[in-house]
Amino acid sequence: MWVDDEHYRSLWVADDSWTIEIIDQTRLPHEFMIVSLVTLEHAIHAIKTMQVRGAPLIGITAAYGIGMAMRVDSSDAALESAIARLQATRPTASNLAWALEEMRQRLAPLQPEERINAAYRRARELVDHDIMTCKSIGAHGVELIRDIAKRKDGKPVNILTHCNAGWLATIDWGTALSPIYRAYEDEIPVHVWVDETRPRNQGAALTAWELGKHGIEHTVIVDNAGGHLMQLGLVDICIVGTDRTTAGGDVCNKIGTYLKALAAHDNGVPFFVALPSSTIDWSLESGADIPIEQRGSEEVSHVYGLTDDGAVGRVDVVAPGSEVVNPAFDVTPRHLVTGLITEQGICGASREELTKLFPVQAG
Amino acid sequence: MWVDDEHYRSLWVADDSWTIEIIDQTRLPHEFMIVSLVTLEHAIHAIKTMQVRGAPLIGITAAYGIGMAMRVDSSDAALESAIARLQATRPTASNLAWALEEMRQRLAPLQPEERINAAYRRARELVDHDIMTCKSIGAHGVELIRDIAKRKDGKPVNILTHCNAGWLATIDWGTALSPIYRAYEDEIPVHVWVDETRPRNQGAALTAWELGKHGIEHTVIVDNAGGHLMQLGLVDICIVGTDRTTAGGDVCNKIGTYLKALAAHDNGVPFFVALPSSTIDWSLESGADIPIEQRGSEEVSHVYGLTDDGAVGRVDVVAPGSEVVNPAFDVTPRHLVTGLITEQGICGASREELTKLFPVQAG
C-alpha cells in the first residue's frame, strides 16, 4: 500500500538477500523507522516487543527467523530449537504455529547444508502466499461493501474496525482492511471508524496512519464510543481481524472485539471477521480453549505518544499503587459473527460452513 | 472518605464563609491541588474544565456559583443570567438543571438583599442533602453485595465500575461507590475492577485513586477488558453511576457504559445503576431524547499523565491528520439494567417501579 508517494510492504528482503527489513511498528505513527533483522535473536526480539505484530506478519517473521537460525547452525537440533524459541514468543495467534510447521515440513527432510537456501525460499513463498491471500480476502469482502453502498445513495459506507488488521499486520493489503483498500480502488465511498484499541493503541497509531497515508477517510474514536455510534445508525458494517479462529467459528481477536460484536448484534449491524485460513485452528472447537496472552501491566499504566517537545515519550495514567491486569485478547462467540471473509470466499462462523470452503484442512 | 489519614470531601466552604474550595480533579491522581472559587466565572470555569465533575458535584458547584453571582449583583436579572450561564456549561447531566431550579425557587421570591445569605444557606442544604442521599444509596446497595458475599465463601465480591461515581463525583460517599465503601465498613471482602474510562481516564485516575486512598482492593483494566472478565466469571456485579436517567428507566452515563451493560446481560451478570433521584429526568421517557455532549477532540488525541520526569504532561496518541470525534455519554436501554439503587431503595428500571418509590416527583 502507499505511504505518501512510495509503495511499501511491512517486511522485505534487503539487497544482501539475507537481511530482513521491517518497519518498527512500536515507533509509528510518529516515527517511520526501518529496522534490520539478521539473527534469530533479532527475529525473536522483533516479535516479542511487537516491532512486528499482527497474526500473519508474526508468522512470516518467524519463518525468516528460521532461515536466520539455519545460517548459524543448520542441524536438526538447531532447527527444532529455533522453532521452539519462536513458538514461545506469542501464545495466542495460530499463524505462528502454522508458519513454523510449514518451515519444519519443508526443512526437516533436507540435508542440513540445503536448509539455508530452502528456508529463505520457503519464507519467500509464504510472503507471496500471504499477499495473494490478503488480496483475495479484499476481493471477496469488497462485495459486502458494494452491496451496502447501493443503498447509501452516494454517501460513504461507514465501517468500524478494531485494532489493526491492515497491511502492517500482514505483508500487504491486510485482512480486515483489505476489502476497504479494494473499495477505495473501486471508487466506492467509504469512511472508517477506527477504534483507538487500548492498551497499545494500534487503531489510533497504526490503522489511522495506514488509512491516512493511503488517502482513505477515517475518524478515530475511543474504544468506548462504538456502541453509541451503532445506536445512532452511524455504522453500516464492522470488519475486524482475528488471531485465531476455531473450527467451530469462535473468533479470538484483540481485547475489546467481543464488546463491539455485542453492540453490533444489539443494533442489527453486520459483524464480519476477515482471516486467511492459516488463522483457523482446526484442532479446537471452542474459543474457551484458546490460551489468552497476559501481557505486562506497563502497557496499561503507561501510554506512549508524542510529547509537546516533539519526542516520543510516555505518561503514567494510573493512580500510584493500583493493581493492573492486561489480558491481550478476547473471544467473540460464533453466534455474534455474521460471517467470515476468507481467501476462498465468505462463509458463516460454523464448522459446517468452514468445512465447505476448506474441505482438505477440515478433514 | 479518607485520603491517607485525613477525611476529605470534594468541596467545602472556606473559613471566610464565602470562598468554596475544591480538589482540582484534572490534576489527580498525580497532584493533590486545592483550588478556591470566589466568583461566578470561577464556578463556570471549574465545571467547564472539569476541575469538578460528576453529576451531583456539578449541581452543588452550580448552586454555590449562584451565591457567588448574588454577591456581585442580586437583582432578578442577575439571578436569571447566572442560572442560564451555569446551565449552559454541561448539557447532559440533569442534576445541574435540578440544582439550579432549587436555587431559583428559593431565591426568586426573596428581596434582592436577602438573596446572598439565602443562596449560601440553600447550597449548604443541598450539600447536606447530597451526603444523606449518597449514604442512603450505600445502605441500600450494600445489601446486593452482602447477598453475593454469602455465596462467595469468604472470597471477595468482584464489582466492576465504569468512570468515577465515587465521593469525588458527589460531596461524600459517591453513588456507585457508596455501596462499596459501606461494604468495606461492614467488613465484607470486596475487589473492584476499575475501567480506565477513556478518553479522560476518570477510572484509572479518580476511582483508582479514591479506592486506593481509602484502602479498598482494586485493579485497573482498559475499557476493552470488562467483557472478557465477565466471560471468565470474574465479575459478580456491575455498579455504575448515571448523569441522567429517564422516567422510563433508560440510563445515560459515561461513554462505554452501554458496552458493559451488553456484556453483563450476555453473561448473566447483574447490572445496577446507582443514582440520587435528582438525576431522574421525569420529563423524558426515552434515553434517545437526552442531548449527548460532544466534547473536544483533544481529549481523545492527547492523554494526560505523569511523564518520566515526574511532571504532569501529555502525549499525542493519534496519527497526524486523522479526524477524531468525542461523544461523552451513551444510553443504556432499560432492558439491560437489572435495577436502580436510589436513596429510597432499589427498584426496576421502569416508570412503574420508579413511580412507586417517588410518587410525588413522578406525579
Contacts between the chains, C-beta under 8 A, distances in Angstrom:
chain1	res1	chain2	res2	distance
A	28	B	319	7.7
A	29	B	318	7.6
A	29	B	319	3.7
A	29	B	320	6.6
A	30	B	316	7.7
A	30	B	320	7.7
A	194	B	322	7.3
A	196	B	198	6.8
A	196	B	300	7.3
A	196	B	317	7.3
A	196	B	318	7.9
A	197	B	224	7.4
A	198	B	196	6.7
A	198	B	198	6.2
A	198	B	222	4.2
A	198	B	223	6.5
A	198	B	224	6.1
A	199	B	222	5.0
A	201	B	317	5.3
A	204	B	317	5.2
A	204	B	318	4.7
A	204	B	319	6.7
A	204	B	322	7.6
A	205	B	317	6.7
A	205	B	318	7.7
A	205	B	319	6.4
A	208	B	318	6.1
A	208	B	319	3.8
A	208	B	322	4.2
A	209	B	319	3.9
A	209	B	322	7.9
A	211	B	322	7.8
A	212	B	319	5.5
A	212	B	320	7.6
A	212	B	321	5.3
A	212	B	322	5.6
A	217	B	323	7.9
A	218	B	322	6.3
A	218	B	323	6.8
A	219	B	322	7.3
A	219	B	323	4.3
A	219	B	324	6.5
A	219	B	325	5.6
A	220	B	300	6.5
A	220	B	301	7.6
A	220	B	318	5.1
A	220	B	319	7.6
A	220	B	322	5.1
A	220	B	323	6.9
A	220	B	324	4.9
A	221	B	300	7.2
A	221	B	324	7.5
A	221	B	325	6.1
A	221	B	326	7.9
A	222	B	198	4.2
A	222	B	199	5.0
A	222	B	223	7.5
A	222	B	255	7.0
A	222	B	256	7.5
A	222	B	300	5.8
A	222	B	326	7.5
A	223	B	198	6.6
A	223	B	222	7.5
A	223	B	223	5.2
A	223	B	224	5.2
A	223	B	256	7.2
A	224	B	197	7.3
A	224	B	198	6.1
A	224	B	223	5.2
A	224	B	254	7.6
A	224	B	255	4.4
A	224	B	256	2.7
A	224	B	259	6.7
A	224	B	330	7.7
A	225	B	255	5.5
A	225	B	256	7.4
A	225	B	325	7.5
A	225	B	326	7.8
A	225	B	327	5.8
A	225	B	330	7.7
A	226	B	259	7.5
A	227	B	256	7.5
A	227	B	258	4.6
A	227	B	259	4.6
A	227	B	262	7.0
A	227	B	330	6.2
A	228	B	255	6.1
A	228	B	258	6.5
A	228	B	292	7.5
A	228	B	327	5.6
A	228	B	329	7.9
A	228	B	330	3.8
A	228	B	331	7.7
A	229	B	327	7.7
A	231	B	258	7.2
A	231	B	330	7.0
A	231	B	331	6.9
A	254	B	224	7.6
A	255	B	222	7.0
A	255	B	224	4.4
A	255	B	225	5.5
A	255	B	228	6.0
A	256	B	222	7.5
A	256	B	223	7.3
A	256	B	224	2.7
A	256	B	225	7.4
A	256	B	227	7.5
A	258	B	227	4.6
A	258	B	228	6.5
A	258	B	231	7.2
A	258	B	263	7.3
A	259	B	224	6.7
A	259	B	226	7.5
A	259	B	227	4.6
A	259	B	259	4.4
A	259	B	260	7.8
A	259	B	262	7.0
A	259	B	263	6.1
A	260	B	259	7.8
A	262	B	227	7.0
A	262	B	259	7.0
A	262	B	262	4.1
A	262	B	263	6.1
A	262	B	266	5.9
A	263	B	258	7.3
A	263	B	259	6.1
A	263	B	262	6.1
A	266	B	262	5.9
A	292	B	228	7.5
A	300	B	196	7.3
A	300	B	220	6.5
A	300	B	221	7.2
A	300	B	222	5.8
A	301	B	220	7.6
A	302	B	305	7.7
A	303	B	303	4.5
A	303	B	305	6.5
A	303	B	315	6.1
A	303	B	317	6.3
A	304	B	315	6.6
A	304	B	317	7.5
A	305	B	302	7.7
A	305	B	303	6.5
A	305	B	315	3.0
A	305	B	316	4.9
A	305	B	317	4.1
A	306	B	315	6.0
A	306	B	316	4.3
A	307	B	307	7.1
A	307	B	313	6.3
A	307	B	314	7.5
A	307	B	315	5.6
A	307	B	316	8.0
A	308	B	313	6.9
A	308	B	314	6.7
A	313	B	307	6.3
A	313	B	308	6.9
A	313	B	313	7.7
A	313	B	315	6.0
A	314	B	307	7.5
A	314	B	308	6.7
A	314	B	315	6.6
A	315	B	303	6.1
A	315	B	304	6.6
A	315	B	305	3.0
A	315	B	306	6.1
A	315	B	307	5.6
A	315	B	313	6.0
A	315	B	314	6.6
A	315	B	315	5.4
A	316	B	30	7.7
A	316	B	305	4.9
A	316	B	306	4.3
A	316	B	307	8.0
A	317	B	196	7.3
A	317	B	201	5.3
A	317	B	204	5.2
A	317	B	205	6.7
A	317	B	303	6.3
A	317	B	304	7.5
A	317	B	305	4.1
A	318	B	29	7.6
A	318	B	196	7.9
A	318	B	204	4.7
A	318	B	205	7.7
A	318	B	208	6.2
A	318	B	220	5.1
A	319	B	28	7.7
A	319	B	29	3.7
A	319	B	204	6.7
A	319	B	205	6.4
A	319	B	208	3.9
A	319	B	209	3.9
A	319	B	212	5.4
A	319	B	220	7.6
A	320	B	29	6.6
A	320	B	30	7.7
A	320	B	212	7.7
A	321	B	212	5.3
A	322	B	194	7.3
A	322	B	204	7.6
A	322	B	208	4.2
A	322	B	209	7.9
A	322	B	211	7.9
A	322	B	212	5.6
A	322	B	218	6.4
A	322	B	219	7.3
A	322	B	220	5.1
A	323	B	217	7.9
A	323	B	218	6.8
A	323	B	219	4.2
A	323	B	220	6.9
A	324	B	219	6.5
A	324	B	220	4.9
A	324	B	221	7.5
A	325	B	219	5.6
A	325	B	221	6.1
A	325	B	225	7.5
A	326	B	221	7.8
A	326	B	222	7.5
A	326	B	225	7.8
A	327	B	225	5.8
A	327	B	228	5.5
A	327	B	229	7.7
A	329	B	228	7.9
A	330	B	224	7.7
A	330	B	225	7.7
A	330	B	227	6.2
A	330	B	228	3.8
A	330	B	231	7.0
A	331	B	228	7.7
A	331	B	231	6.9
